[in-house]
Amino acid sequence: MSLERRAALCRPPSFFGLRKGPALSNFLPGELDAIARQIQTPFYAYSAQMIRDRIASLHGAFRGLDVRICYAVKANSNIAILQLMAQHGVGADIVSLGEMQRSLKAGIPAERIVFSGVGKTADEIDAALSAGVWRFNVESADELHLLQHRAQSRGVCARAAVRINPDVDARTHAKISTGKAENKFGVSIDEARRWFAECAALDHVQLDGLHAHIGSQILDLEPFRQALQRVEAFRRELVQSGHAIASVDIGGGLGVTYRPGGDMPVDIADYASLVRATFAGFKGTLALEPGRWLVAEAGVLVTRAIRVKHGTDRQFLVVDAAMNDLLRPSLYDAWHEIVPMHGRNEPDVAYDVVGPVCETGDTFAQGRVLARCEAGDLLMIAGAGAYGASMGSTYNSRPLPPEVLLDDGRYAIIRRRQTITEMMAGEQFPQAWHET
Ligand SMILES: *Cc1c(COP(=O)(O)O)cnc(C)c1O
């Protein structure tokens, strides 16, 4: 993009008022404005450069270690985002066949894919075995035996890691905490110990890995320290009893800044030092499964104000994005920065920012102080690159919004807006009735 055009698109720095957080520095409001005029709102926009920067800092922090980064596909599963990962040597952590197909389609080689999740079915295991994924992160004894059975009937050997539930408190939202004993994920160290003791009987499973993932949006090094120390102590114990451990997968969970000045994410260098120190005695491969940290701050949801509704004791700013587009506020009470892009110098107003869906939970923010908005104004909802589009639904029969990738002053549509016809595709009136 020419300098003149970039300058024209760049409004003065005061444009964002004082509320501009780090997550927004990758987006020029003029660019988003221009895109909004082309493709309408709401839409997701992602900064390719910011994702590349995150990948590079992760690689940098772990330089010299035998590390595989397996991006947690569920955070943002658009194939163009996965292609960016593939282009930079990043693999995938998948939890379904759909995620496997996306990853392979985007060019992530099967040997860089790990398969996690408590509900892997026989069909999924078969497909992953035939694709040749790197390893299965096994979460129950039943799954371990199914894996043995499926591998045996295919005449192959499945590589597996046991997902340990280290019983630590990740100090995050209950709905994204996965490493406490009461959570459905992984098995206790006692159970894992029995698996290793009995694994000689499983002649089609090579159980030589450990895995732990304790939760998401973790802003504190301490839970990681506790979990990793438990995993490493267990690894040493296993090695003492003669088991070879080829890989340790330390999961994802690194938190990001949703609230500038409020959330203080873990410094990636500190995290890497912790990992280096904890696993100093380990000679195998370390795997990392970051999702949110790679993409959350690289994405915004752009929406337009439909109207301002004056309630009895509050002002509702009704926007054209809704909980079906971005579920996090409704599901996790998540806080997202909301930035009006009108650029006018307006007095502050406290708004309940709500979508059009018929649910009280369809609320992006309550009592949020913003420069006064009016119908037609564009707003961006920041920190929407992870668990945004990938959690989207068509609830209230609202078609899925488009996604665009911004790179070097240009943009590409990486998912076009779903049409209403596409939304109904697959549904039909009963044409044939089958005997049950
Ligand atoms: C969701 C998930 C991740 C990614 O978590 P983030 O908090 O997005 O980094 C990693 N591993 C597993 C097994 C997961 O379920």
The ligand as a Gaussian input file, in Angstrom:
#p B3LYP/6-31G(d) Opt

LIG

0 1
 C       -7.924000     -25.967000      24.124000
 C       -6.692000     -26.769000      24.264000
 C       -5.448000     -26.168000      24.069000
 C       -5.271000     -24.705000      23.797000
 O       -5.561000     -23.912000      24.874000
 P       -5.231000     -22.341000      24.800000
 O       -5.637000     -21.846000      26.113000
 O       -6.031000     -21.787000      23.696000
 O       -3.772000     -22.222000      24.569000
 C       -4.333000     -26.964000      24.135000
 N       -4.421000     -28.287000      24.392000
 C       -5.607000     -28.901000      24.597000
 C       -5.637000     -30.354000      24.856000
 C       -6.785000     -28.151000      24.534000
 O       -7.945000     -28.762000      24.751000

